[in-house]
Amino acid sequence: MNEGFGPAPGLLLSAILAAPVAAFAQDSDSQWQADFGFEARLHYRDSDENRFPVNFPFTPEMLPPGEQQGFMETVEPGGHFEMSLVSFIANIERGENFLIHSRIDFIDRHERNPTSGDRRVDVDQFWLRWGREFVPALPAEGFGGYVKLGKFGKFERQDDRHLESYGLVSTAFNRLEDLGVEFGVDLTPNFYLKGSVTQGNPLFIRDPNALAGDNGIDELRRTNPDPELKTGIPILYDAEIEGPDFDGEPEFGAAAGYRWADEAGRRAVDLMLFGYRGELEETVSLKGTFYGGDLDLLRGPGNQFPYPGLAGNDREEYGLNLRAYIDEFSLFAQYVDQELASLPRSGLEVEAAWRFELPLVWGYEGRQLFSHIQPAVRYSRLDNDFANPGITPFPSGAWDWEKLDIGIRLTILPGLDLTAEYADNRLFTAGGEASNDEWLVTLRWRS
């Protein structure tokens, strides 16, 4: 089930378990510590208005009043102010080798998944880590390791994004957390291995811009529906898990990496190869939609409109991460190659950011106002090497896509920053090239 990933499972498991035991013993005299905080984000969003016709045979009562055919439409065009996120964050730790982390979202408008009818309160992350886990590009202090259990982000995910938006690769493959166990071992200060056994995120659709869009909502069952939030221009992506599900087959992940940093820690690099293997379910029920995820989605409504070439239920993904840091410059690059039931696609994402210190001009309660400014640029591309079904309600599922995000972040005070960015989307449709652009301004506060 997991052939070709790393050394013999017994030897690797022994090393993984022995490393955190030894590390935890060193912290036996440490005291328990608890840290609690909040995060909130206020957005101004201005989205281009777009409509793309679809050839799905909707009956007249299934369409909005006066419409003769269906459309994919911008989720919520125009300018809007919104409170997109309110989160409570808690960390309980003992020394450096035992940590319980939780993040509960009370509002997370941009991650309501798969529709705006998703739960309002969500446990975004909840995990326990036993042992030592180093941040990317920081060499380990000799042999060590960790085991992490719970709901957590994938190990190849970029958690230090410098823009509030997401690229196409991060949206499609690793934006959302999975549920299971992750483990890692530092073989030397520079070489490391990681692995995971998880539930696996269900396959669904969402718009790559800020709002996911509403697809398969109950309002569509009414006569002449006209939902407030539209479908968006969706891509296939790994959606949020709805909760523990032990009926399906697990997903296995593995990674091997090399990291290096100079003595001052000002220049560093981290290169990681990773891969996942799992199986798509026949269907996955998702809150807020009557569409099913996984194979149910790929087979089309009523399982009557499958993607050409759809075969089997295997899900495989392989990729490469590169992180580089040179003083105040940082670079993140990721390439992913995925196959979903014999449907291949790939993606590339590169983000560069620079952080500049500003001169002291104003202060507030002993702290500098406007201390840093950080421009960032990100290029991402998604190539779908498969064709659309002859009839489909979301033809953008097989379109190729390019996205260029340009933005700048201003640190107002420690824990308070303002980010302004522009997303330039290029969609390669069956009829030519189109755009679906968006402005996003974010005021973020962390306590």
N, C-alpha and C positions, 0 to 999 in steps of 0.2 A: 504493500500500500504506500510505502514511502521510500522505495528503492532509489539509490543514487544520492541520498542526502547525508553527507558527512561520514564519520567513522562508524564502527560497529555500535549498535544501539546500547548494548550493555556497558561498554567502556565509556561512552559519552555520558550515559545516565549516572554512572558511578562518579565521574568527575564533577558533574553538575551538582549532585547532592552533597559531595564532600566539600566543595568549595564554600557554599554558604554556611555549612556547619562550622568550619574552621573560622570563617569571618565573624559569625555571630558570637562565637566563644570569646573573641577579643572584646566584644562590647557588653559582656555580662554584667559589668559594674556601671553601665550607663544608665541615666535616668530617662524616664518617659517624658516626652515633650509633645505638646499639641499646638497647632497653629491653624487659625481659622481666618477666612477672608471672603470677600465678595468681588464680583466682576460685573460690570454693566456696560452696555454699548448702545449708543444713540446714533442712528444713521439718518443721513439724507441720501436718497437714492433717486436717480433720474434714468429711466430705461427707455430706449428707443421702442417705438411701436411697430410691430411686424405681424404679418399674417401670411401663412403659407398654406395653400389648399391641400387637402388630402382626398384620396379617391375612395375612401371607405364608404360602402353603401348604407349610409345612415337613412333611416326613414324620416319623413317630414316632421313628425312629432319629436324626434330625437335631436332636432336642430333648433337653434335660437330663432325667435320670430323673424320672418322675412328672409332667412338664409336658405339657399338651395343646395349647399354642400358644406362639409365640415372643414375646419381650419385648425392648424396649430397657431397659437397666438401668444404674444408677449404676456407674461404672467400678470403684471400690473404696470402698464406703461405710464410715462410721465414722471413728475416729481413727487416724492413722498417723504415725510418725516416719520420715523418709527423707532420705538424701543425694541431692538432686536434680541437683546440678551440680558438676562439677570441670572447670575449663577452664585451658588454658595460652594466654597471650596474648603476642605478640611484635610489636614495632614497630621497623623499621629505616628510618632517615630520613637525609636530607642537606638541611640547611637547612629551609626551610618549604615547599619545592616538589617534594620527592620523598619518598614514603613507601611502604613495603611493610608491610602489616598482615596478621596471621594470628591466628586464634582456633581452637584445637582443643579439642573437648569430649571428655573421657574418660568422663564420666558426664553425661547430660542427659536425665533420666527424663521430664521434662515435655515434651520435644520429640521423643521417639522416635516416628517418623512413617513409615508410618501406624499401626504397632502397636508393642507392647512388644518385638517380635522384631526391631526395627530395629537397625542397627549400633551397637555400644557406643562405638566411637571414630569421631568425625565431624569433618571439616573444616567448621566452622560458617561461617567467613569466611576468605577468602584473596584479597587484591587488592593491586594496585599503582596508586598515584596519582601522576600526573605533572602538576605545576602547582599552582595555589592554589585551595583549597576552603574557604570561610568557613562557620562554624557558622551555623545559622538565626538570623535577627534581628540579625546583626552586619553592618553595612554594609561593603562592600569598600573597599579602598584604591585606588580607581580601576579602570581596565580590567584584566581578568585572566581566567583560566579554568583548567580542569583536564580531564584525561582519566583515567578510572578503569577498570581492566581486571581481571576476576576474578569472584569470588563475593562479593556485597555486598547490603546491605539496600536496599530501594526508597527513592527520594529523598523520598517523602511520609511515610515511616514516622516515628513518634515514638520516638526513641532515648533521650530523657530521661524515661522513664516514672517516676512517683513511687510506684507500687505494683508488687508482684511479679507480680500477675495481669495478664491482658490483657482489654481490652474486646471486645465483639462485632465491631466494625469492624476493629480491629487483628488479631483472630484470623482473620476471614473473608478479608481482602484483602491485608494486607501484613506479616504476622507473620514470615515466613520469607524467607531470602535467595534471590536469583536469580543467574544466571550470564550474563555478557556484558560489554558495555562501556557506561559512562556518561560523559557529558561535560557541562560547564557553562561558561558565560561570564558574567562580570559586565560588563554594558554600561555601567553607571554605578555609583557606590557603592550606589545603592538598587535599581536594576532588574537582574534576572538572568534567564537562560534555562537550562534543563536538558533533556537528552535521553538516551535509552538505547535500545540494541538488545540484547535478551536472549533467553534460551532460553524463558522463561515457566514459571511454576510450574504443576504439574499440579493439576487439580481433584480433591479427595477429600472425606472427611468426618472430623470430630473433635468431641469434646465441648468446649464453650468453657471448662470449668473446668480445673483443673490437669492432670489426666491425660487423654490423648487418647482412650483406649479401644481395644479390640481388635476389629477388624472384618475378616472374611475370613481368619482365621488357620487354620493347618493343623489345629488341634485340632477345628475344626468339621467336618472330613471324617470324624472318628471316630464310632462309634456312641454315642449319648447323651452328647454333649460337655457339659462343665460348666467352662468356662474360669475361671481364677482372677480375671482382669480381664475385666469385662463390656464391652458395646458402648459404653456411655455414651449420652448423649442428643445425637446429633451434628447439626452444621450443615454445610452446604457451605462449603469453604474452600480457599484456595490453599496446597497442601501443599509439602513440601520437594522440591527437585530431587534426583534420584538420582545425577546425574553428567552430564558433557557428552553432549548428544544433538543431532546436527547433521542429523537426518533430517526434523524438522518445520520449520514456518514460524516465523521469529523473531517476537518481540513488540516493538513499537515504543512508546516512551514519550516524553512531552514535558511540560515544565512552564514556566510563566512566573510570576515573582514580584516583589513589591515589599517591601523591608524598610527600617525606620527605627529609629534609636536616638538618645537624647540624648547630649550630650557625655560625661557621666559613665558611660554605659552602664547606668544603673539602670532606664531605661524604654525598652522596645523593642517593635516589632511586626513580624510577617512574615506576608504574605498570599500564597498560592501557588495557582494553578490548575494542574491536571495531568490527563493522560489517557493511556490505553494502548489499543492495538489489536493483536489477534493472532488465532490460530485454535486451536480445540480439536483435539486429536489423536483418531483413532479409538479408541485405547486407550493407556494409559501403564502400564507395569509398575512396581509399587512393592514394595520389599522388605518381607517379613513378611505380605503379604496376597495372596490369589488374586483379589481384586476388582481390576478395572482402573480407572484414573483417566480423567478427561475425558469424552468422549462415552459410553464404555463404562459409566461410573457413571450418567450421566443416562438411559441406555436401560434400566437395571435388569438384574437377573440374567438371563443368557442373551439379552440385548437384547430381552426380551419384555415389559417393563413400563416403557415410556418415560414421561417427564413429558408431560402434555398441552401442546400448543403447541410442543414441541421441534422446531426446524427449523434446518437449516444447521449451520455450525460456527464462526461468527464469535464473537469474544470482545471486547467493548468495555467500557471503564471510564473514567469521568470523575469528577473530584472537586475539592474545595476544602479547603485547610488554612488555619487561623488560629492563630498563636502570639502571645501577648502576655505581657510581663514588666513588672511594676511593683514595684520594690524586691524584697521577698522573696515576692511573689505571682507565680504563673505560671498561664497558661491555655493549653490546647491544645484545638482543636476541628477535627473532620474530618467532611466529608460525602462519601459515595461513591455513585455510581449506576452499576450494572453490568448488562450483558446477556450471558447465556451461551446461545448457540444459540437466541436469541429468548426466553429465559426472563429476565424482568427482576427485579432486586432492588436495594434501596438500604439505606444504613446511616448512622447519625449517632452520633458519639462526642464527648463533652466531658469534659475533666479539669481540675480546679482544685486547686492545692496552695499551701500557705503554709509558709514556713520561719521558725521562731522560734529565736533564740539563747537558750540557757539560762545562768543565772548560774554562775560558777565555785564549785563546792562540793568536788569531789574531783579529784585528779590522779593520773596514772600515768606515771612516767618523763618528767616534764616536759610531759606533754600532758593536756589537760582531759578528764575522764571526763564523758560525757553532755553534749556541747556544743550539740547542736541537736535540735529536735523538729519534725516536719513532717507535719501532717495533710493528707489528700488525699481527694477524692471524684471519682468518675467515673460518668457516665451514658452508656449506649450502647444503641442500638436497631437491630435488623435486621428489615427489612420484605421479605418474599418475595412478590412480586406474581405468583405462579404457583401452581397447584394440584398436589397430590400425585397420582401415579398411583393407579388404583383398588386396585392391589396393590403394596405396597412393604415391604421389611424395615426401613426407617428413615423413618417418616412425619414425624419431626421436621425432615427436610430442607426442608420447605415451611412449617413453622410460623413465625409471627412471634415475636419474642423481645425482651424488655427486660432489662437488667442494670444494677444499681446496686452499685458497689464503693465501700466506705468503709474507710479505713485510716489508720494513723499509723506514721511511721518515726522511730526514735530513733537518733541517731548516738552510739554508745558510745565509739569512738575513731576517728581518721581511718582509713578503710578497713574499719571494722567497724560494722555497723548491724543493727538489729532492726526488722522490719516486721510488724505485725499488721493483718489486714484481713478483711472479711466481704463475700461476694458474694451479693447478693439477686437471684436469677434468677426472672423471670416468663415462662412459656411459654404461648403462646396456641394451644392444641391444637384439634383439630376438636371435642372434647367440652367445651371450656371453658378455664379458666385453671388452670395448675399451677405448681409451683416446683421448683427444683433448686439449693438453696443450699449454700454451702461457707465454712468458716473456713480461713484460711491464715496461719501464723506462720512467718516466714523470718529466719534468722540468716545474714547475708551477710558474707563476708570477701574483701577484695581486697588483694593485695600490690603 
